[in-house]
Amino acid sequence: MRGCSAWTARALVDAGYLADRAVGSLVRFSFWMLGGAGLALAEAPEADQPRLREEWRYLIHQTISGLRAG
């Protein structure tokens, strides 16, 4: 793990927000998920973008909530 993103992931773990599991892959997973959302929106017809934005917002929120420690 390197860089600001890795430091942020480690800080969230150290603060107790995220479980201390797969932290090295967490940064890559996060960028993969956000990149997928961006690609889906970029490739979608303009009429579908509001719906897709909401769907991806929901999926990303659910995923991040599932990663929380506790």
C-alpha atoms as an extended CHARMM CRD file, in Angstrom:
* protein
*
        70  EXT
         1         1  MET       CA              0.0000000000        0.0000000000        0.0000000000  PROA      1               0.0000000000
         2         2  ARG       CA              1.3070000000        3.4040000000       -0.9570000000  PROA      2               0.0000000000
         3         3  GLY       CA              0.1920000000        6.9720000000       -1.2730000000  PROA      3               0.0000000000
         4         4  CYS       CA             -2.5780000000        9.0880000000        0.1150000000  PROA      4               0.0000000000
         5         5  SER       CA             -5.3200000000        6.5340000000       -0.5670000000  PROA      5               0.0000000000
         6         6  ALA       CA             -3.4600000000        3.8390000000        1.3490000000  PROA      6               0.0000000000
         7         7  TRP       CA             -2.8150000000        6.2360000000        4.2100000000  PROA      7               0.0000000000
         8         8  THR       CA             -6.5230000000        7.1330000000        4.3040000000  PROA      8               0.0000000000
         9         9  ALA       CA             -7.5560000000        3.4730000000        4.3840000000  PROA      9               0.0000000000
        10        10  ARG       CA             -5.0930000000        2.7840000000        7.2090000000  PROA      10              0.0000000000
        11        11  ALA       CA             -6.3390000000        5.8520000000        9.1170000000  PROA      11              0.0000000000
        12        12  LEU       CA             -9.9500000000        4.6150000000        8.8510000000  PROA      12              0.0000000000
        13        13  VAL       CA             -8.8840000000        1.2280000000       10.1960000000  PROA      13              0.0000000000
        14        14  ASP       CA             -6.8410000000        2.7770000000       12.9970000000  PROA      14              0.0000000000
        15        15  ALA       CA             -9.7840000000        5.0040000000       13.9670000000  PROA      15              0.0000000000
        16        16  GLY       CA            -12.0630000000        1.9500000000       14.1740000000  PROA      16              0.0000000000
        17        17  TYR       CA            -14.2730000000        2.7880000000       11.2040000000  PROA      17              0.0000000000
        18        18  LEU       CA            -13.1840000000       -0.1930000000        9.0880000000  PROA      18              0.0000000000
        19        19  ALA       CA            -12.1840000000       -3.7120000000       10.0650000000  PROA      19              0.0000000000
        20        20  ASP       CA             -8.4720000000       -4.5130000000        9.8580000000  PROA      20              0.0000000000
        21        21  ARG       CA             -8.9270000000       -7.0070000000        7.0210000000  PROA      21              0.0000000000
        22        22  ALA       CA             -7.7230000000       -6.8530000000        3.4390000000  PROA      22              0.0000000000
        23        23  VAL       CA             -6.5960000000       -3.2580000000        3.8620000000  PROA      23              0.0000000000
        24        24  GLY       CA             -4.1160000000       -3.6100000000        1.0070000000  PROA      24              0.0000000000
        25        25  SER       CA             -6.8850000000       -4.6530000000       -1.3690000000  PROA      25              0.0000000000
        26        26  LEU       CA             -9.3590000000       -2.1120000000       -0.0060000000  PROA      26              0.0000000000
        27        27  VAL       CA             -7.7830000000        0.7680000000       -1.9240000000  PROA      27              0.0000000000
        28        28  ARG       CA             -7.7920000000       -1.1650000000       -5.1970000000  PROA      28              0.0000000000
        29        29  PHE       CA            -11.3590000000       -2.3560000000       -4.5800000000  PROA      29              0.0000000000
        30        30  SER       CA            -12.5430000000        1.1850000000       -3.8520000000  PROA      30              0.0000000000
        31        31  PHE       CA            -11.0450000000        2.5570000000       -7.0510000000  PROA      31              0.0000000000
        32        32  TRP       CA            -12.4340000000       -0.3960000000       -9.0270000000  PROA      32              0.0000000000
        33        33  MET       CA            -15.9120000000        0.2920000000       -7.6460000000  PROA      33              0.0000000000
        34        34  LEU       CA            -15.7700000000        4.0460000000       -8.2970000000  PROA      34              0.0000000000
        35        35  GLY       CA            -14.2680000000        3.4880000000      -11.7390000000  PROA      35              0.0000000000
        36        36  GLY       CA            -17.0660000000        1.0780000000      -12.5810000000  PROA      36              0.0000000000
        37        37  ALA       CA            -19.6400000000        3.6580000000      -11.5750000000  PROA      37              0.0000000000
        38        38  GLY       CA            -17.9590000000        6.3180000000      -13.7030000000  PROA      38              0.0000000000
        39        39  LEU       CA            -17.7390000000        4.0120000000      -16.6980000000  PROA      39              0.0000000000
        40        40  ALA       CA            -21.3670000000        2.9500000000      -16.3620000000  PROA      40              0.0000000000
        41        41  LEU       CA            -22.4840000000        6.5810000000      -16.3010000000  PROA      41              0.0000000000
        42        42  ALA       CA            -20.1920000000        7.6120000000      -19.1490000000  PROA      42              0.0000000000
        43        43  GLU       CA            -21.4680000000        4.8250000000      -21.3980000000  PROA      43              0.0000000000
        44        44  ALA       CA            -25.1520000000        5.2310000000      -20.5430000000  PROA      44              0.0000000000
        45        45  PRO       CA            -27.5800000000        7.2220000000      -22.6470000000  PROA      45              0.0000000000
        46        46  GLU       CA            -28.2730000000       10.5950000000      -21.0740000000  PROA      46              0.0000000000
        47        47  ALA       CA            -31.8580000000        9.6070000000      -20.2630000000  PROA      47              0.0000000000
        48        48  ASP       CA            -30.6200000000        6.6610000000      -18.1480000000  PROA      48              0.0000000000
        49        49  GLN       CA            -27.9370000000        8.5430000000      -16.2230000000  PROA      49              0.0000000000
        50        50  PRO       CA            -30.1060000000        9.7970000000      -13.3070000000  PROA      50              0.0000000000
        51        51  ARG       CA            -31.3700000000        6.2570000000      -12.6460000000  PROA      51              0.0000000000
        52        52  LEU       CA            -27.9010000000        4.7330000000      -12.9420000000  PROA      52              0.0000000000
        53        53  ARG       CA            -26.4120000000        7.4240000000      -10.6900000000  PROA      53              0.0000000000
        54        54  GLU       CA            -28.9500000000        6.5510000000       -7.9980000000  PROA      54              0.0000000000
        55        55  GLU       CA            -28.3830000000        2.8100000000       -8.4440000000  PROA      55              0.0000000000
        56        56  TRP       CA            -24.6090000000        3.1770000000       -8.1470000000  PROA      56              0.0000000000
        57        57  ARG       CA            -24.9920000000        5.5620000000       -5.1850000000  PROA      57              0.0000000000
        58        58  TYR       CA            -27.0740000000        2.9110000000       -3.4520000000  PROA      58              0.0000000000
        59        59  LEU       CA            -24.6480000000        0.0800000000       -4.2770000000  PROA      59              0.0000000000
        60        60  ILE       CA            -21.5870000000        2.0360000000       -3.1800000000  PROA      60              0.0000000000
        61        61  HSD       CA            -23.3090000000        3.1000000000        0.0470000000  PROA      61              0.0000000000
        62        62  GLN       CA            -24.3490000000       -0.4890000000        0.8010000000  PROA      62              0.0000000000
        63        63  THR       CA            -20.8320000000       -1.7380000000        0.0970000000  PROA      63              0.0000000000
        64        64  ILE       CA            -19.1330000000        0.8440000000        2.2850000000  PROA      64              0.0000000000
        65        65  SER       CA            -21.6680000000        0.2360000000        5.0560000000  PROA      65              0.0000000000
        66        66  GLY       CA            -20.8640000000       -3.4650000000        4.8820000000  PROA      66              0.0000000000
        67        67  LEU       CA            -17.1630000000       -2.7500000000        5.3510000000  PROA      67              0.0000000000
        68        68  ARG       CA            -17.6520000000       -0.8370000000        8.5820000000  PROA      68              0.0000000000
        69        69  ALA       CA            -16.1960000000       -2.3110000000       11.7340000000  PROA      69              0.0000000000
        70        70  GLY       CA            -18.5890000000       -3.3700000000       14.3750000000  PROA      70              0.0000000000
